Amino acid sequence: MLRECHRVLSPQGRIAGYVVHTPDGLGRSDRLRAAELGPAQVNADAPPAELARRAGFAVTLDRDVTAEFRATCEALLRARDELAGQLRREEGEEVFEEERSRKARMLEGIEAGLLLRRLVVALQAQLPDGRPPPALPEV
Amino acid sequence: MPQAPDGKDDLGSFEARYSVRRSRAARTVERIALGQDAGLQGYTTLEQAHTLSQCLELGAGSLLLDVGAGRGWPGAHLARAAGCRVLSTDVPQEALREARERAAGWEPSGYFQVLAADGRAFPLRAGAVDAIVHADVFC
């Protein structure tokens, strides 16, 4: 996905996004556990910023936002619990339980240190033909 | 890389999640926990969307590509704030349908466009977009 983003982004264009990922150096069992608790594709060969660099981007911001991620997960679970009766009636029992379980697993993964979230911002560092752009704005 | 549990986070599961009609209670949960009720499947709060907006430095003439946008969050919000155009991309049909409904009533007309495409191949020429946003793709 990042290489394709690099292709379609204009010279000096910016890419910014939040990425859920796993810590470096996890063993096989922890990687499997992370994929069970979080997004199935959460395991990658390198941290998000390194993947962006490999795709040709110049990373300008790489910020850990796991604490906010945890707070958001907790807030979603708390709000769903507070409105549980209404949600069960409107969504149905199966959807309610599935959604609650998904959020609870995510929080479990965060608390276990298996799921992290980062904000990564990067610049288009070269033209599609490999030449550098005319100039890069300061960030 | 570890394999995902069967059926977890594949296209079918995303289709199923987006096909659930969003209840009034679910919208309330989103407003309480995330500060918005755009119907996202991820964890990006309104405050974090503002951070993305600052990082991307969008201008009125920008074309923003939102990758894995689902129903249009956060790209449509960022574009609205900046007065720029947004191209919202994803794969689940139900999410695209809802995004197209939003886009149909968008002002100015044509500033919010929806495209069925995954991140591996955008039907765009090289350098076509000025900025790219993504948030919790695969969450």
Boltz contact constraints between the chains, C-beta under 6 A:
constraints:
  - contact:
      token1: [A, 1]
      token2: [B, 119]
      max_distance: 6.0
  - contact:
      token1: [A, 4]
      token2: [B, 119]
      max_distance: 6.0
  - contact:
      token1: [A, 4]
      token2: [B, 122]
      max_distance: 6.0
  - contact:
      token1: [A, 5]
      token2: [B, 132]
      max_distance: 6.0
  - contact:
      token1: [A, 7]
      token2: [B, 126]
      max_distance: 6.0
  - contact:
      token1: [A, 8]
      token2: [B, 122]
      max_distance: 6.0
  - contact:
      token1: [A, 8]
      token2: [B, 124]
      max_distance: 6.0
  - contact:
      token1: [A, 8]
      token2: [B, 128]
      max_distance: 6.0
  - contact:
      token1: [A, 8]
      token2: [B, 129]
      max_distance: 6.0
  - contact:
      token1: [A, 9]
      token2: [B, 129]
      max_distance: 6.0
  - contact:
      token1: [A, 9]
      token2: [B, 132]
      max_distance: 6.0
  - contact:
      token1: [A, 10]
      token2: [B, 127]
      max_distance: 6.0
  - contact:
      token1: [A, 10]
      token2: [B, 130]
      max_distance: 6.0
  - contact:
      token1: [A, 13]
      token2: [B, 130]
      max_distance: 6.0
  - contact:
      token1: [A, 13]
      token2: [B, 131]
      max_distance: 6.0
  - contact:
      token1: [A, 14]
      token2: [B, 56]
      max_distance: 6.0
  - contact:
      token1: [A, 14]
      token2: [B, 131]
      max_distance: 6.0
  - contact:
      token1: [A, 15]
      token2: [B, 132]
      max_distance: 6.0
  - contact:
      token1: [A, 16]
      token2: [B, 52]
      max_distance: 6.0
  - contact:
      token1: [A, 16]
      token2: [B, 55]
      max_distance: 6.0
  - contact:
      token1: [A, 16]
      token2: [B, 56]
      max_distance: 6.0
  - contact:
      token1: [A, 16]
      token2: [B, 133]
      max_distance: 6.0
  - contact:
      token1: [A, 17]
      token2: [B, 134]
      max_distance: 6.0
  - contact:
      token1: [A, 17]
      token2: [B, 135]
      max_distance: 6.0
  - contact:
      token1: [A, 18]
      token2: [B, 44]
      max_distance: 6.0
  - contact:
      token1: [A, 18]
      token2: [B, 135]
      max_distance: 6.0
  - contact:
      token1: [A, 18]
      token2: [B, 136]
      max_distance: 6.0
  - contact:
      token1: [A, 31]
      token2: [B, 2]
      max_distance: 6.0
  - contact:
      token1: [A, 32]
      token2: [B, 2]
      max_distance: 6.0
  - contact:
      token1: [A, 35]
      token2: [B, 2]
      max_distance: 6.0
  - contact:
      token1: [A, 35]
      token2: [B, 4]
      max_distance: 6.0
  - contact:
      token1: [A, 36]
      token2: [B, 5]
      max_distance: 6.0
  - contact:
      token1: [A, 39]
      token2: [B, 9]
      max_distance: 6.0
  - contact:
      token1: [A, 39]
      token2: [B, 138]
      max_distance: 6.0
  - contact:
      token1: [A, 39]
      token2: [B, 139]
      max_distance: 6.0
  - contact:
      token1: [A, 40]
      token2: [B, 4]
      max_distance: 6.0
  - contact:
      token1: [A, 40]
      token2: [B, 8]
      max_distance: 6.0
  - contact:
      token1: [A, 40]
      token2: [B, 9]
      max_distance: 6.0
  - contact:
      token1: [A, 41]
      token2: [B, 138]
      max_distance: 6.0
  - contact:
      token1: [A, 43]
      token2: [B, 1]
      max_distance: 6.0
  - contact:
      token1: [A, 43]
      token2: [B, 2]
      max_distance: 6.0
  - contact:
      token1: [A, 69]
      token2: [B, 43]
      max_distance: 6.0
  - contact:
      token1: [A, 72]
      token2: [B, 43]
      max_distance: 6.0
  - contact:
      token1: [A, 72]
      token2: [B, 45]
      max_distance: 6.0
  - contact:
      token1: [A, 75]
      token2: [B, 33]
      max_distance: 6.0
  - contact:
      token1: [A, 76]
      token2: [B, 33]
      max_distance: 6.0
  - contact:
      token1: [A, 79]
      token2: [B, 29]
      max_distance: 6.0
  - contact:
      token1: [A, 79]
      token2: [B, 32]
      max_distance: 6.0
  - contact:
      token1: [A, 79]
      token2: [B, 33]
      max_distance: 6.0
  - contact:
      token1: [A, 80]
      token2: [B, 29]
      max_distance: 6.0
  - contact:
      token1: [A, 83]
      token2: [B, 25]
      max_distance: 6.0
  - contact:
      token1: [A, 83]
      token2: [B, 29]
      max_distance: 6.0
  - contact:
      token1: [A, 86]
      token2: [B, 25]
      max_distance: 6.0
  - contact:
      token1: [A, 87]
      token2: [B, 25]
      max_distance: 6.0
  - contact:
      token1: [A, 90]
      token2: [B, 23]
      max_distance: 6.0
  - contact:
      token1: [A, 90]
      token2: [B, 25]
      max_distance: 6.0
  - contact:
      token1: [A, 91]
      token2: [B, 23]
      max_distance: 6.0
  - contact:
      token1: [A, 95]
      token2: [B, 20]
      max_distance: 6.0
  - contact:
      token1: [A, 121]
      token2: [B, 55]
      max_distance: 6.0
  - contact:
      token1: [A, 128]
      token2: [B, 126]
      max_distance: 6.0
